[in-house]
Amino acid sequence: VTYNKAAQAPTVTAKAGKTTGAISNIKVNGNGVTNAANATNAGTYTVSFDVAADANFAAATGLELSWTINKATITGKPAITDNNGGNYAAGTVLSIAKGNMSVDVADVNYEWFVGGTATGTKNGDYTIQAGDNGKNIIVKATAKDTNNYTDTTVESDPVVPGKAAITGQPAITGDTA
């Protein structure tokens, strides 16, 4: 089982098998079954229970069953959006977008990098500076919830200010002689 932001408390059914003894004292990590819904975050959980004696079998107490909910890993890449129609020039404001990340932007901490160096801008928009021309700008994202996600960092594809995108087909004009 892997953490997915939703309640994942597995359904555990204890069957007495060939004994007719009643099952009692069911607990999840030492808490009564009414607290079992708390077993939704990454971690290991143990269900304990007792089975009463009957005519054929002795009582059994402290029986246990354990399961683990694993930390999730962020996959995919965040995207970079801008307020200038894809013209990455000085003054253009860049923002992070979900892209194809497996989590929402609200679930990550992020930081901007220019030419491989951290800009100091964290969890906010980045405004392209004149000195950024020709340098790759990326945003790196890590999960805020380190209890339920691994410490994986994902990064966007770069944008490069000062390099115009070429569209269409080139044409040769003039005299060829």
C-alpha positions as CSV (number, residue, x, y, z in Angstrom):
1,V,0.0,0.0,0.0
2,T,1.4,3.5,-0.9
3,Y,0.3,6.8,0.5
4,N,-2.1,8.7,-1.8
5,K,-3.6,11.5,0.3
6,A,-6.7,9.5,0.9
7,A,-7.9,7.3,3.8
8,Q,-6.4,3.9,3.3
9,A,-7.1,2.1,6.5
10,P,-7.3,-1.5,5.2
11,T,-10.3,-3.6,6.2
12,V,-9.1,-6.3,8.5
13,T,-11.4,-9.2,9.2
14,A,-10.5,-11.6,11.9
15,K,-12.1,-15.0,11.6
16,A,-12.0,-17.4,14.5
17,G,-11.6,-20.4,12.1
18,K,-12.6,-23.7,13.9
19,T,-13.1,-22.1,17.3
20,T,-16.4,-20.6,18.3
21,G,-14.6,-18.2,20.7
22,A,-15.5,-14.6,20.4
23,I,-13.0,-12.1,19.0
24,S,-12.5,-9.1,21.2
25,N,-10.1,-6.3,22.2
26,I,-9.4,-5.3,18.6
27,K,-6.9,-2.5,18.5
28,V,-4.8,-0.7,15.8
29,N,-1.4,0.4,17.2
30,G,-2.8,0.1,20.7
31,N,-5.9,2.2,20.0
32,G,-9.5,0.9,19.8
33,V,-11.0,0.3,16.4
34,T,-12.7,3.6,16.4
35,N,-9.2,5.1,15.9
36,A,-8.4,2.8,13.0
37,A,-9.1,5.6,10.5
38,N,-5.9,7.3,11.8
39,A,-4.0,4.5,10.1
40,T,-3.9,6.4,6.8
41,N,-0.4,8.0,6.8
42,A,2.8,6.3,5.8
43,G,4.0,4.0,8.5
44,T,3.6,0.5,9.9
45,Y,0.4,-0.4,11.7
46,T,-0.4,-3.4,13.9
47,V,-3.8,-4.9,14.6
48,S,-4.0,-6.9,17.8
49,F,-6.9,-8.9,19.0
50,D,-7.9,-11.7,21.4
51,V,-9.9,-14.9,20.8
52,A,-11.9,-16.3,23.8
53,A,-11.6,-20.0,24.7
54,D,-14.3,-22.5,23.7
55,A,-14.8,-26.2,24.3
56,N,-12.0,-27.2,21.9
57,F,-9.5,-24.4,22.0
58,A,-7.7,-22.4,24.7
59,A,-8.0,-18.6,24.7
60,A,-5.4,-16.7,22.6
61,T,-4.5,-13.2,23.5
62,G,-2.3,-10.6,21.8
63,L,-2.6,-12.0,18.3
64,E,-1.2,-9.5,15.8
65,L,-1.2,-8.6,12.1
66,S,0.9,-5.8,10.7
67,W,0.9,-3.9,7.4
68,T,2.8,-1.0,6.1
69,I,1.7,2.1,4.1
70,N,4.8,3.2,2.1
71,K,5.8,6.8,1.4
72,A,4.9,8.0,-2.0
73,T,7.4,9.4,-4.5
74,I,6.7,12.5,-6.5
75,T,7.0,11.7,-10.2
76,G,6.8,13.8,-13.4
77,K,7.9,17.4,-13.9
78,P,6.6,20.7,-12.9
79,A,6.0,23.2,-15.8
80,I,7.0,26.8,-16.1
81,T,4.4,29.3,-17.2
82,D,4.9,33.0,-17.9
83,N,3.0,36.3,-18.3
84,N,4.6,37.2,-21.6
85,G,3.3,34.7,-24.2
86,G,6.5,32.6,-24.1
87,N,8.8,35.6,-24.7
88,Y,11.4,35.0,-22.0
89,A,12.8,38.5,-21.7
90,A,13.9,40.6,-18.7
91,G,10.9,41.5,-16.6
92,T,8.9,38.4,-17.6
93,V,7.3,36.8,-14.5
94,L,7.7,33.0,-14.4
95,S,5.4,30.8,-12.3
96,I,5.3,27.1,-11.5
97,A,2.5,24.9,-12.8
98,K,1.6,21.3,-12.1
99,G,2.8,20.0,-15.5
100,N,2.7,16.2,-15.2
101,M,3.8,16.0,-11.5
102,S,2.0,13.4,-9.5
103,V,1.1,16.0,-6.9
104,D,-0.4,19.5,-6.9
105,V,1.7,22.6,-6.7
106,A,0.1,23.4,-3.3
107,D,1.8,20.1,-2.0
108,V,5.4,21.1,-2.9
109,N,8.1,23.5,-1.8
110,Y,9.9,24.9,-4.8
111,E,12.9,27.0,-5.7
112,W,14.1,28.7,-8.8
113,F,17.6,28.2,-10.4
114,V,19.4,30.3,-13.0
115,G,22.4,28.8,-14.7
116,G,22.5,26.1,-12.0
117,T,22.6,28.5,-9.1
118,A,19.8,29.0,-6.6
119,T,18.2,32.4,-7.0
120,G,16.9,32.6,-3.4
121,T,13.3,32.8,-4.7
122,K,11.4,30.0,-3.0
123,N,7.7,29.2,-3.2
124,G,6.9,32.3,-5.3
125,D,7.2,33.6,-8.8
126,Y,10.5,34.5,-10.4
127,T,11.1,37.6,-12.5
128,I,13.7,37.2,-15.3
129,Q,16.6,39.6,-14.9
130,A,18.7,41.1,-17.7
131,G,21.7,39.0,-16.6
132,D,19.7,35.8,-17.0
133,N,19.9,36.0,-20.9
134,G,21.3,32.7,-22.3
135,K,21.1,30.8,-19.0
136,N,18.8,27.9,-18.3
137,I,16.1,28.7,-15.7
138,I,14.5,25.8,-14.0
139,V,12.3,25.2,-10.9
140,K,12.9,22.3,-8.5
141,A,10.1,20.9,-6.4
142,T,10.0,18.7,-3.3
143,A,7.1,17.5,-1.2
144,K,6.1,19.5,1.8
145,D,4.8,16.4,3.6
146,T,8.0,14.6,4.4
147,N,6.1,12.1,6.6
148,N,4.2,10.7,3.6
149,Y,6.5,11.4,0.7
150,T,10.1,10.5,-0.1
151,D,12.6,13.4,-0.3
152,T,12.6,13.1,-4.1
153,T,13.2,16.4,-6.0
154,V,11.8,16.8,-9.5
155,E,12.7,19.7,-11.8
156,S,11.1,21.4,-14.8
157,D,12.5,21.6,-18.3
158,P,14.5,24.8,-18.7
159,V,13.5,28.0,-20.3
160,V,16.2,30.2,-21.7
161,P,15.7,34.0,-21.9
162,G,17.2,35.9,-24.8
163,K,16.8,33.1,-27.3
164,A,14.0,33.6,-29.7
165,A,12.0,30.5,-30.7
166,I,12.3,29.8,-34.4
167,T,9.0,29.0,-36.1
168,G,8.1,28.1,-39.7
169,Q,10.5,27.2,-42.5
170,P,13.5,29.3,-43.5
171,A,13.4,30.9,-46.9
172,I,16.2,31.9,-49.2
173,T,15.7,35.0,-51.2
174,G,17.8,37.0,-53.7
175,D,19.9,36.2,-56.7
176,T,21.6,32.8,-56.7
177,A,24.0,33.6,-59.5
